[in-house]
Amino acid sequence: MGKARAAAPKRDTKLKSKSTGASKKPAKKAGKDPNKPKRPASAFFVFMEEFREKYKKDHPNNKSVAAVGKAGGEKWKSLSDAEKAPYQAKADKRKVEYNKNIQAYNKQLADGPNEADEEESDKSKSEVNDDDDEDEDESGEEEDDDE
């Protein structure tokens, strides 16, 4: 019983520290960049692209995604290394292409501030055009009120 009583104050202090921490809002993470290249598919996913098509032809009434994935996983496990080799080669090609794209993307990010300035200047131009459109609308409304 003495151990339980000794542990109780520790729990209370932990709860208190959690409650004070909960009131603080964590910093928001930056959103994902839609221009960032997607990671390449592994050999298994390259295999699954072809397997899904074959499976749908053989089982047209199947609506379960899980059944396709399960059958594909079983088929992949039963393949020998020699049978997996073409899929591994395709995956390697995609990985090389991805590495080139990600290097170009990272280089673009490093040079990015110059492009951001150009975008801001375009935005300011569109805002000026929007202001002109609003002025025309206001002048048109005033004419209607005068008549």
Phi and psi in radians as a Rosetta constraint file:
Dihedral C 1 N 2 CA 2 C 2 CIRCULARHARMONIC -1.126 0.35
Dihedral N 2 CA 2 C 2 N 3 CIRCULARHARMONIC -0.579 0.35
Dihedral C 2 N 3 CA 3 C 3 CIRCULARHARMONIC -1.194 0.35
Dihedral N 3 CA 3 C 3 N 4 CIRCULARHARMONIC -0.677 0.35
Dihedral C 3 N 4 CA 4 C 4 CIRCULARHARMONIC -1.157 0.35
Dihedral N 4 CA 4 C 4 N 5 CIRCULARHARMONIC -0.686 0.35
Dihedral C 4 N 5 CA 5 C 5 CIRCULARHARMONIC -1.190 0.35
Dihedral N 5 CA 5 C 5 N 6 CIRCULARHARMONIC -0.622 0.35
Dihedral C 5 N 6 CA 6 C 6 CIRCULARHARMONIC -1.228 0.35
Dihedral N 6 CA 6 C 6 N 7 CIRCULARHARMONIC -0.560 0.35
Dihedral C 6 N 7 CA 7 C 7 CIRCULARHARMONIC -1.338 0.35
Dihedral N 7 CA 7 C 7 N 8 CIRCULARHARMONIC -0.470 0.35
Dihedral C 7 N 8 CA 8 C 8 CIRCULARHARMONIC -1.036 0.35
Dihedral N 8 CA 8 C 8 N 9 CIRCULARHARMONIC -0.813 0.35
Dihedral C 8 N 9 CA 9 C 9 CIRCULARHARMONIC -1.092 0.35
Dihedral N 9 CA 9 C 9 N 10 CIRCULARHARMONIC -0.571 0.35
Dihedral C 9 N 10 CA 10 C 10 CIRCULARHARMONIC -1.133 0.35
Dihedral N 10 CA 10 C 10 N 11 CIRCULARHARMONIC -0.710 0.35
Dihedral C 10 N 11 CA 11 C 11 CIRCULARHARMONIC -1.096 0.35
Dihedral N 11 CA 11 C 11 N 12 CIRCULARHARMONIC -0.729 0.35
Dihedral C 11 N 12 CA 12 C 12 CIRCULARHARMONIC -1.078 0.35
Dihedral N 12 CA 12 C 12 N 13 CIRCULARHARMONIC -0.735 0.35
Dihedral C 12 N 13 CA 13 C 13 CIRCULARHARMONIC -1.170 0.35
Dihedral N 13 CA 13 C 13 N 14 CIRCULARHARMONIC -0.614 0.35
Dihedral C 13 N 14 CA 14 C 14 CIRCULARHARMONIC -1.166 0.35
Dihedral N 14 CA 14 C 14 N 15 CIRCULARHARMONIC -0.735 0.35
Dihedral C 14 N 15 CA 15 C 15 CIRCULARHARMONIC -1.113 0.35
Dihedral N 15 CA 15 C 15 N 16 CIRCULARHARMONIC -0.690 0.35
Dihedral C 15 N 16 CA 16 C 16 CIRCULARHARMONIC -1.128 0.35
Dihedral N 16 CA 16 C 16 N 17 CIRCULARHARMONIC -0.731 0.35
Dihedral C 16 N 17 CA 17 C 17 CIRCULARHARMONIC -1.182 0.35
Dihedral N 17 CA 17 C 17 N 18 CIRCULARHARMONIC -0.606 0.35
Dihedral C 17 N 18 CA 18 C 18 CIRCULARHARMONIC -1.191 0.35
Dihedral N 18 CA 18 C 18 N 19 CIRCULARHARMONIC -0.709 0.35
Dihedral C 18 N 19 CA 19 C 19 CIRCULARHARMONIC -1.159 0.35
Dihedral N 19 CA 19 C 19 N 20 CIRCULARHARMONIC -0.634 0.35
Dihedral C 19 N 20 CA 20 C 20 CIRCULARHARMONIC -1.238 0.35
Dihedral N 20 CA 20 C 20 N 21 CIRCULARHARMONIC -0.610 0.35
Dihedral C 20 N 21 CA 21 C 21 CIRCULARHARMONIC -1.252 0.35
Dihedral N 21 CA 21 C 21 N 22 CIRCULARHARMONIC -0.510 0.35
Dihedral C 21 N 22 CA 22 C 22 CIRCULARHARMONIC -1.212 0.35
Dihedral N 22 CA 22 C 22 N 23 CIRCULARHARMONIC -0.457 0.35
Dihedral C 22 N 23 CA 23 C 23 CIRCULARHARMONIC -1.270 0.35
Dihedral N 23 CA 23 C 23 N 24 CIRCULARHARMONIC -0.415 0.35
Dihedral C 23 N 24 CA 24 C 24 CIRCULARHARMONIC -1.418 0.35
Dihedral N 24 CA 24 C 24 N 25 CIRCULARHARMONIC 2.359 0.35
Dihedral C 24 N 25 CA 25 C 25 CIRCULARHARMONIC -1.562 0.35
Dihedral N 25 CA 25 C 25 N 26 CIRCULARHARMONIC 2.304 0.35
Dihedral C 25 N 26 CA 26 C 26 CIRCULARHARMONIC -1.212 0.35
Dihedral N 26 CA 26 C 26 N 27 CIRCULARHARMONIC 2.684 0.35
Dihedral C 26 N 27 CA 27 C 27 CIRCULARHARMONIC -1.126 0.35
Dihedral N 27 CA 27 C 27 N 28 CIRCULARHARMONIC 2.458 0.35
Dihedral C 27 N 28 CA 28 C 28 CIRCULARHARMONIC -1.294 0.35
Dihedral N 28 CA 28 C 28 N 29 CIRCULARHARMONIC 2.426 0.35
Dihedral C 28 N 29 CA 29 C 29 CIRCULARHARMONIC -1.371 0.35
Dihedral N 29 CA 29 C 29 N 30 CIRCULARHARMONIC 2.616 0.35
Dihedral C 29 N 30 CA 30 C 30 CIRCULARHARMONIC -1.192 0.35
Dihedral N 30 CA 30 C 30 N 31 CIRCULARHARMONIC 2.493 0.35
Dihedral C 30 N 31 CA 31 C 31 CIRCULARHARMONIC -1.163 0.35
Dihedral N 31 CA 31 C 31 N 32 CIRCULARHARMONIC 2.778 0.35
Dihedral C 31 N 32 CA 32 C 32 CIRCULARHARMONIC -1.278 0.35
Dihedral N 32 CA 32 C 32 N 33 CIRCULARHARMONIC 2.499 0.35
Dihedral C 32 N 33 CA 33 C 33 CIRCULARHARMONIC -1.450 0.35
Dihedral N 33 CA 33 C 33 N 34 CIRCULARHARMONIC 2.070 0.35
Dihedral C 33 N 34 CA 34 C 34 CIRCULARHARMONIC -1.178 0.35
Dihedral N 34 CA 34 C 34 N 35 CIRCULARHARMONIC -0.279 0.35
Dihedral C 34 N 35 CA 35 C 35 CIRCULARHARMONIC -1.514 0.35
Dihedral N 35 CA 35 C 35 N 36 CIRCULARHARMONIC -0.172 0.35
Dihedral C 35 N 36 CA 36 C 36 CIRCULARHARMONIC -1.206 0.35
Dihedral N 36 CA 36 C 36 N 37 CIRCULARHARMONIC 2.341 0.35
Dihedral C 36 N 37 CA 37 C 37 CIRCULARHARMONIC -1.103 0.35
Dihedral N 37 CA 37 C 37 N 38 CIRCULARHARMONIC 2.500 0.35
Dihedral C 37 N 38 CA 38 C 38 CIRCULARHARMONIC -1.384 0.35
Dihedral N 38 CA 38 C 38 N 39 CIRCULARHARMONIC 2.602 0.35
Dihedral C 38 N 39 CA 39 C 39 CIRCULARHARMONIC -1.143 0.35
Dihedral N 39 CA 39 C 39 N 40 CIRCULARHARMONIC 2.594 0.35
Dihedral C 39 N 40 CA 40 C 40 CIRCULARHARMONIC -1.302 0.35
Dihedral N 40 CA 40 C 40 N 41 CIRCULARHARMONIC 2.705 0.35
Dihedral C 40 N 41 CA 41 C 41 CIRCULARHARMONIC -1.280 0.35
Dihedral N 41 CA 41 C 41 N 42 CIRCULARHARMONIC 2.528 0.35
Dihedral C 41 N 42 CA 42 C 42 CIRCULARHARMONIC -1.335 0.35
Dihedral N 42 CA 42 C 42 N 43 CIRCULARHARMONIC 3.039 0.35
Dihedral C 42 N 43 CA 43 C 43 CIRCULARHARMONIC -1.043 0.35
Dihedral N 43 CA 43 C 43 N 44 CIRCULARHARMONIC -0.670 0.35
Dihedral C 43 N 44 CA 44 C 44 CIRCULARHARMONIC -1.079 0.35
Dihedral N 44 CA 44 C 44 N 45 CIRCULARHARMONIC -0.754 0.35
Dihedral C 44 N 45 CA 45 C 45 CIRCULARHARMONIC -1.246 0.35
Dihedral N 45 CA 45 C 45 N 46 CIRCULARHARMONIC -0.541 0.35
Dihedral C 45 N 46 CA 46 C 46 CIRCULARHARMONIC -1.109 0.35
Dihedral N 46 CA 46 C 46 N 47 CIRCULARHARMONIC -0.760 0.35
Dihedral C 46 N 47 CA 47 C 47 CIRCULARHARMONIC -1.062 0.35
Dihedral N 47 CA 47 C 47 N 48 CIRCULARHARMONIC -0.752 0.35
Dihedral C 47 N 48 CA 48 C 48 CIRCULARHARMONIC -1.138 0.35
Dihedral N 48 CA 48 C 48 N 49 CIRCULARHARMONIC -0.537 0.35
Dihedral C 48 N 49 CA 49 C 49 CIRCULARHARMONIC -1.015 0.35
Dihedral N 49 CA 49 C 49 N 50 CIRCULARHARMONIC -0.805 0.35
Dihedral C 49 N 50 CA 50 C 50 CIRCULARHARMONIC -1.295 0.35
Dihedral N 50 CA 50 C 50 N 51 CIRCULARHARMONIC -0.688 0.35
Dihedral C 50 N 51 CA 51 C 51 CIRCULARHARMONIC -1.113 0.35
Dihedral N 51 CA 51 C 51 N 52 CIRCULARHARMONIC -0.681 0.35
Dihedral C 51 N 52 CA 52 C 52 CIRCULARHARMONIC -1.023 0.35
Dihedral N 52 CA 52 C 52 N 53 CIRCULARHARMONIC -0.770 0.35
Dihedral C 52 N 53 CA 53 C 53 CIRCULARHARMONIC -1.067 0.35
Dihedral N 53 CA 53 C 53 N 54 CIRCULARHARMONIC -0.823 0.35
Dihedral C 53 N 54 CA 54 C 54 CIRCULARHARMONIC -1.103 0.35
Dihedral N 54 CA 54 C 54 N 55 CIRCULARHARMONIC -0.732 0.35
Dihedral C 54 N 55 CA 55 C 55 CIRCULARHARMONIC -1.135 0.35
Dihedral N 55 CA 55 C 55 N 56 CIRCULARHARMONIC -0.699 0.35
Dihedral C 55 N 56 CA 56 C 56 CIRCULARHARMONIC -1.143 0.35
Dihedral N 56 CA 56 C 56 N 57 CIRCULARHARMONIC -0.628 0.35
Dihedral C 56 N 57 CA 57 C 57 CIRCULARHARMONIC -1.187 0.35
Dihedral N 57 CA 57 C 57 N 58 CIRCULARHARMONIC -0.716 0.35
Dihedral C 57 N 58 CA 58 C 58 CIRCULARHARMONIC -1.311 0.35
Dihedral N 58 CA 58 C 58 N 59 CIRCULARHARMONIC -0.518 0.35
Dihedral C 58 N 59 CA 59 C 59 CIRCULARHARMONIC -2.258 0.35
Dihedral N 59 CA 59 C 59 N 60 CIRCULARHARMONIC 1.283 0.35
Dihedral C 59 N 60 CA 60 C 60 CIRCULARHARMONIC -1.190 0.35
Dihedral N 60 CA 60 C 60 N 61 CIRCULARHARMONIC -0.388 0.35
Dihedral C 60 N 61 CA 61 C 61 CIRCULARHARMONIC -1.523 0.35
Dihedral N 61 CA 61 C 61 N 62 CIRCULARHARMONIC -0.105 0.35
Dihedral C 61 N 62 CA 62 C 62 CIRCULARHARMONIC -1.320 0.35
Dihedral N 62 CA 62 C 62 N 63 CIRCULARHARMONIC 2.205 0.35
Dihedral C 62 N 63 CA 63 C 63 CIRCULARHARMONIC -1.951 0.35
Dihedral N 63 CA 63 C 63 N 64 CIRCULARHARMONIC -0.026 0.35
Dihedral C 63 N 64 CA 64 C 64 CIRCULARHARMONIC -1.569 0.35
Dihedral N 64 CA 64 C 64 N 65 CIRCULARHARMONIC 2.115 0.35
Dihedral C 64 N 65 CA 65 C 65 CIRCULARHARMONIC -1.217 0.35
Dihedral N 65 CA 65 C 65 N 66 CIRCULARHARMONIC -0.620 0.35
Dihedral C 65 N 66 CA 66 C 66 CIRCULARHARMONIC -1.100 0.35
Dihedral N 66 CA 66 C 66 N 67 CIRCULARHARMONIC -0.668 0.35
Dihedral C 66 N 67 CA 67 C 67 CIRCULARHARMONIC -1.131 0.35
Dihedral N 67 CA 67 C 67 N 68 CIRCULARHARMONIC -0.683 0.35
Dihedral C 67 N 68 CA 68 C 68 CIRCULARHARMONIC -1.155 0.35
Dihedral N 68 CA 68 C 68 N 69 CIRCULARHARMONIC -0.780 0.35
Dihedral C 68 N 69 CA 69 C 69 CIRCULARHARMONIC -1.113 0.35
Dihedral N 69 CA 69 C 69 N 70 CIRCULARHARMONIC -0.719 0.35
Dihedral C 69 N 70 CA 70 C 70 CIRCULARHARMONIC -1.146 0.35
Dihedral N 70 CA 70 C 70 N 71 CIRCULARHARMONIC -0.795 0.35
Dihedral C 70 N 71 CA 71 C 71 CIRCULARHARMONIC -1.113 0.35
Dihedral N 71 CA 71 C 71 N 72 CIRCULARHARMONIC -0.691 0.35
Dihedral C 71 N 72 CA 72 C 72 CIRCULARHARMONIC -1.134 0.35
Dihedral N 72 CA 72 C 72 N 73 CIRCULARHARMONIC -0.709 0.35
Dihedral C 72 N 73 CA 73 C 73 CIRCULARHARMONIC -1.115 0.35
Dihedral N 73 CA 73 C 73 N 74 CIRCULARHARMONIC -0.731 0.35
Dihedral C 73 N 74 CA 74 C 74 CIRCULARHARMONIC -1.127 0.35
Dihedral N 74 CA 74 C 74 N 75 CIRCULARHARMONIC -0.741 0.35
Dihedral C 74 N 75 CA 75 C 75 CIRCULARHARMONIC -1.105 0.35
Dihedral N 75 CA 75 C 75 N 76 CIRCULARHARMONIC -0.762 0.35
Dihedral C 75 N 76 CA 76 C 76 CIRCULARHARMONIC -1.059 0.35
Dihedral N 76 CA 76 C 76 N 77 CIRCULARHARMONIC -0.727 0.35
Dihedral C 76 N 77 CA 77 C 77 CIRCULARHARMONIC -1.138 0.35
Dihedral N 77 CA 77 C 77 N 78 CIRCULARHARMONIC -0.562 0.35
Dihedral C 77 N 78 CA 78 C 78 CIRCULARHARMONIC -1.405 0.35
Dihedral N 78 CA 78 C 78 N 79 CIRCULARHARMONIC -0.237 0.35
Dihedral C 78 N 79 CA 79 C 79 CIRCULARHARMONIC -1.269 0.35
Dihedral N 79 CA 79 C 79 N 80 CIRCULARHARMONIC 2.539 0.35
Dihedral C 79 N 80 CA 80 C 80 CIRCULARHARMONIC -1.437 0.35
Dihedral N 80 CA 80 C 80 N 81 CIRCULARHARMONIC 2.961 0.35
Dihedral C 80 N 81 CA 81 C 81 CIRCULARHARMONIC -1.079 0.35
Dihedral N 81 CA 81 C 81 N 82 CIRCULARHARMONIC -0.623 0.35
Dihedral C 81 N 82 CA 82 C 82 CIRCULARHARMONIC -1.152 0.35
Dihedral N 82 CA 82 C 82 N 83 CIRCULARHARMONIC -0.631 0.35
Dihedral C 82 N 83 CA 83 C 83 CIRCULARHARMONIC -1.303 0.35
Dihedral N 83 CA 83 C 83 N 84 CIRCULARHARMONIC -0.460 0.35
Dihedral C 83 N 84 CA 84 C 84 CIRCULARHARMONIC -1.423 0.35
Dihedral N 84 CA 84 C 84 N 85 CIRCULARHARMONIC -0.314 0.35
Dihedral C 84 N 85 CA 85 C 85 CIRCULARHARMONIC -0.965 0.35
Dihedral N 85 CA 85 C 85 N 86 CIRCULARHARMONIC -0.776 0.35
Dihedral C 85 N 86 CA 86 C 86 CIRCULARHARMONIC -1.095 0.35
Dihedral N 86 CA 86 C 86 N 87 CIRCULARHARMONIC -0.616 0.35
Dihedral C 86 N 87 CA 87 C 87 CIRCULARHARMONIC -1.242 0.35
Dihedral N 87 CA 87 C 87 N 88 CIRCULARHARMONIC -0.637 0.35
Dihedral C 87 N 88 CA 88 C 88 CIRCULARHARMONIC -1.146 0.35
Dihedral N 88 CA 88 C 88 N 89 CIRCULARHARMONIC -0.671 0.35
Dihedral C 88 N 89 CA 89 C 89 CIRCULARHARMONIC -1.125 0.35
Dihedral N 89 CA 89 C 89 N 90 CIRCULARHARMONIC -0.756 0.35
Dihedral C 89 N 90 CA 90 C 90 CIRCULARHARMONIC -1.104 0.35
Dihedral N 90 CA 90 C 90 N 91 CIRCULARHARMONIC -0.716 0.35
Dihedral C 90 N 91 CA 91 C 91 CIRCULARHARMONIC -1.123 0.35
Dihedral N 91 CA 91 C 91 N 92 CIRCULARHARMONIC -0.688 0.35
Dihedral C 91 N 92 CA 92 C 92 CIRCULARHARMONIC -1.120 0.35
Dihedral N 92 CA 92 C 92 N 93 CIRCULARHARMONIC -0.695 0.35
Dihedral C 92 N 93 CA 93 C 93 CIRCULARHARMONIC -1.092 0.35
Dihedral N 93 CA 93 C 93 N 94 CIRCULARHARMONIC -0.756 0.35
Dihedral C 93 N 94 CA 94 C 94 CIRCULARHARMONIC -1.128 0.35
Dihedral N 94 CA 94 C 94 N 95 CIRCULARHARMONIC -0.623 0.35
Dihedral C 94 N 95 CA 95 C 95 CIRCULARHARMONIC -1.175 0.35
Dihedral N 95 CA 95 C 95 N 96 CIRCULARHARMONIC -0.723 0.35
Dihedral C 95 N 96 CA 96 C 96 CIRCULARHARMONIC -1.078 0.35
Dihedral N 96 CA 96 C 96 N 97 CIRCULARHARMONIC -0.782 0.35
Dihedral C 96 N 97 CA 97 C 97 CIRCULARHARMONIC -1.103 0.35
Dihedral N 97 CA 97 C 97 N 98 CIRCULARHARMONIC -0.704 0.35
Dihedral C 97 N 98 CA 98 C 98 CIRCULARHARMONIC -1.084 0.35
Dihedral N 98 CA 98 C 98 N 99 CIRCULARHARMONIC -0.770 0.35
Dihedral C 98 N 99 CA 99 C 99 CIRCULARHARMONIC -1.052 0.35
Dihedral N 99 CA 99 C 99 N 100 CIRCULARHARMONIC -0.688 0.35
Dihedral C 99 N 100 CA 100 C 100 CIRCULARHARMONIC -1.130 0.35
Dihedral N 100 CA 100 C 100 N 101 CIRCULARHARMONIC -0.777 0.35
Dihedral C 100 N 101 CA 101 C 101 CIRCULARHARMONIC -1.141 0.35
Dihedral N 101 CA 101 C 101 N 102 CIRCULARHARMONIC -0.690 0.35
Dihedral C 101 N 102 CA 102 C 102 CIRCULARHARMONIC -1.239 0.35
Dihedral N 102 CA 102 C 102 N 103 CIRCULARHARMONIC -0.576 0.35
Dihedral C 102 N 103 CA 103 C 103 CIRCULARHARMONIC -1.149 0.35
Dihedral N 103 CA 103 C 103 N 104 CIRCULARHARMONIC -0.736 0.35
Dihedral C 103 N 104 CA 104 C 104 CIRCULARHARMONIC -1.132 0.35
Dihedral N 104 CA 104 C 104 N 105 CIRCULARHARMONIC -0.680 0.35
Dihedral C 104 N 105 CA 105 C 105 CIRCULARHARMONIC -1.121 0.35
Dihedral N 105 CA 105 C 105 N 106 CIRCULARHARMONIC -0.805 0.35
Dihedral C 105 N 106 CA 106 C 106 CIRCULARHARMONIC -1.115 0.35
Dihedral N 106 CA 106 C 106 N 107 CIRCULARHARMONIC -0.660 0.35
Dihedral C 106 N 107 CA 107 C 107 CIRCULARHARMONIC -1.133 0.35
Dihedral N 107 CA 107 C 107 N 108 CIRCULARHARMONIC -0.684 0.35
Dihedral C 107 N 108 CA 108 C 108 CIRCULARHARMONIC -1.138 0.35
Dihedral N 108 CA 108 C 108 N 109 CIRCULARHARMONIC -0.659 0.35
Dihedral C 108 N 109 CA 109 C 109 CIRCULARHARMONIC -1.125 0.35
Dihedral N 109 CA 109 C 109 N 110 CIRCULARHARMONIC -0.669 0.35
Dihedral C 109 N 110 CA 110 C 110 CIRCULARHARMONIC -1.142 0.35
Dihedral N 110 CA 110 C 110 N 111 CIRCULARHARMONIC -0.618 0.35
Dihedral C 110 N 111 CA 111 C 111 CIRCULARHARMONIC -1.601 0.35
Dihedral N 111 CA 111 C 111 N 112 CIRCULARHARMONIC 0.060 0.35
Dihedral C 111 N 112 CA 112 C 112 CIRCULARHARMONIC -1.046 0.35
Dihedral N 112 CA 112 C 112 N 113 CIRCULARHARMONIC -0.654 0.35
Dihedral C 112 N 113 CA 113 C 113 CIRCULARHARMONIC -0.970 0.35
Dihedral N 113 CA 113 C 113 N 114 CIRCULARHARMONIC -0.564 0.35
Dihedral C 113 N 114 CA 114 C 114 CIRCULARHARMONIC -1.127 0.35
Dihedral N 114 CA 114 C 114 N 115 CIRCULARHARMONIC -0.726 0.35
Dihedral C 114 N 115 CA 115 C 115 CIRCULARHARMONIC -1.216 0.35
Dihedral N 115 CA 115 C 115 N 116 CIRCULARHARMONIC -0.591 0.35
Dihedral C 115 N 116 CA 116 C 116 CIRCULARHARMONIC -1.120 0.35
Dihedral N 116 CA 116 C 116 N 117 CIRCULARHARMONIC -0.647 0.35
Dihedral C 116 N 117 CA 117 C 117 CIRCULARHARMONIC -1.105 0.35
Dihedral N 117 CA 117 C 117 N 118 CIRCULARHARMONIC -0.693 0.35
Dihedral C 117 N 118 CA 118 C 118 CIRCULARHARMONIC -1.137 0.35
Dihedral N 118 CA 118 C 118 N 119 CIRCULARHARMONIC -0.683 0.35
Dihedral C 118 N 119 CA 119 C 119 CIRCULARHARMONIC -1.131 0.35
Dihedral N 119 CA 119 C 119 N 120 CIRCULARHARMONIC -0.712 0.35
Dihedral C 119 N 120 CA 120 C 120 CIRCULARHARMONIC -1.091 0.35
Dihedral N 120 CA 120 C 120 N 121 CIRCULARHARMONIC -0.677 0.35
Dihedral C 120 N 121 CA 121 C 121 CIRCULARHARMONIC -1.160 0.35
Dihedral N 121 CA 121 C 121 N 122 CIRCULARHARMONIC -0.630 0.35
Dihedral C 121 N 122 CA 122 C 122 CIRCULARHARMONIC -1.148 0.35
Dihedral N 122 CA 122 C 122 N 123 CIRCULARHARMONIC -0.684 0.35
Dihedral C 122 N 123 CA 123 C 123 CIRCULARHARMONIC -1.121 0.35
Dihedral N 123 CA 123 C 123 N 124 CIRCULARHARMONIC -0.724 0.35
Dihedral C 123 N 124 CA 124 C 124 CIRCULARHARMONIC -1.140 0.35
Dihedral N 124 CA 124 C 124 N 125 CIRCULARHARMONIC -0.597 0.35
Dihedral C 124 N 125 CA 125 C 125 CIRCULARHARMONIC -1.145 0.35
Dihedral N 125 CA 125 C 125 N 126 CIRCULARHARMONIC -0.738 0.35
Dihedral C 125 N 126 CA 126 C 126 CIRCULARHARMONIC -1.183 0.35
Dihedral N 126 CA 126 C 126 N 127 CIRCULARHARMONIC -0.589 0.35
Dihedral C 126 N 127 CA 127 C 127 CIRCULARHARMONIC -1.135 0.35
Dihedral N 127 CA 127 C 127 N 128 CIRCULARHARMONIC -0.678 0.35
Dihedral C 127 N 128 CA 128 C 128 CIRCULARHARMONIC -1.101 0.35
Dihedral N 128 CA 128 C 128 N 129 CIRCULARHARMONIC -0.757 0.35
Dihedral C 128 N 129 CA 129 C 129 CIRCULARHARMONIC -1.105 0.35
Dihedral N 129 CA 129 C 129 N 130 CIRCULARHARMONIC -0.680 0.35
Dihedral C 129 N 130 CA 130 C 130 CIRCULARHARMONIC -1.101 0.35
Dihedral N 130 CA 130 C 130 N 131 CIRCULARHARMONIC -0.691 0.35
Dihedral C 130 N 131 CA 131 C 131 CIRCULARHARMONIC -1.112 0.35
Dihedral N 131 CA 131 C 131 N 132 CIRCULARHARMONIC -0.685 0.35
Dihedral C 131 N 132 CA 132 C 132 CIRCULARHARMONIC -1.098 0.35
Dihedral N 132 CA 132 C 132 N 133 CIRCULARHARMONIC -0.715 0.35
Dihedral C 132 N 133 CA 133 C 133 CIRCULARHARMONIC -1.105 0.35
Dihedral N 133 CA 133 C 133 N 134 CIRCULARHARMONIC -0.694 0.35
Dihedral C 133 N 134 CA 134 C 134 CIRCULARHARMONIC -1.150 0.35
Dihedral N 134 CA 134 C 134 N 135 CIRCULARHARMONIC -0.675 0.35
Dihedral C 134 N 135 CA 135 C 135 CIRCULARHARMONIC -1.087 0.35
Dihedral N 135 CA 135 C 135 N 136 CIRCULARHARMONIC -0.702 0.35
Dihedral C 135 N 136 CA 136 C 136 CIRCULARHARMONIC -1.141 0.35
Dihedral N 136 CA 136 C 136 N 137 CIRCULARHARMONIC -0.707 0.35
Dihedral C 136 N 137 CA 137 C 137 CIRCULARHARMONIC -1.110 0.35
Dihedral N 137 CA 137 C 137 N 138 CIRCULARHARMONIC -0.738 0.35
Dihedral C 137 N 138 CA 138 C 138 CIRCULARHARMONIC -1.136 0.35
Dihedral N 138 CA 138 C 138 N 139 CIRCULARHARMONIC -0.700 0.35
Dihedral C 138 N 139 CA 139 C 139 CIRCULARHARMONIC -1.184 0.35
Dihedral N 139 CA 139 C 139 N 140 CIRCULARHARMONIC -0.615 0.35
Dihedral C 139 N 140 CA 140 C 140 CIRCULARHARMONIC -1.172 0.35
Dihedral N 140 CA 140 C 140 N 141 CIRCULARHARMONIC -0.653 0.35
Dihedral C 140 N 141 CA 141 C 141 CIRCULARHARMONIC -1.187 0.35
Dihedral N 141 CA 141 C 141 N 142 CIRCULARHARMONIC -0.660 0.35
Dihedral C 141 N 142 CA 142 C 142 CIRCULARHARMONIC -1.113 0.35
Dihedral N 142 CA 142 C 142 N 143 CIRCULARHARMONIC -0.636 0.35
Dihedral C 142 N 143 CA 143 C 143 CIRCULARHARMONIC -1.145 0.35
Dihedral N 143 CA 143 C 143 N 144 CIRCULARHARMONIC -0.676 0.35
Dihedral C 143 N 144 CA 144 C 144 CIRCULARHARMONIC -1.140 0.35
Dihedral N 144 CA 144 C 144 N 145 CIRCULARHARMONIC -0.625 0.35
Dihedral C 144 N 145 CA 145 C 145 CIRCULARHARMONIC -1.205 0.35
Dihedral N 145 CA 145 C 145 N 146 CIRCULARHARMONIC -0.582 0.35
Dihedral C 145 N 146 CA 146 C 146 CIRCULARHARMONIC -1.240 0.35
Dihedral N 146 CA 146 C 146 N 147 CIRCULARHARMONIC -0.539 0.35
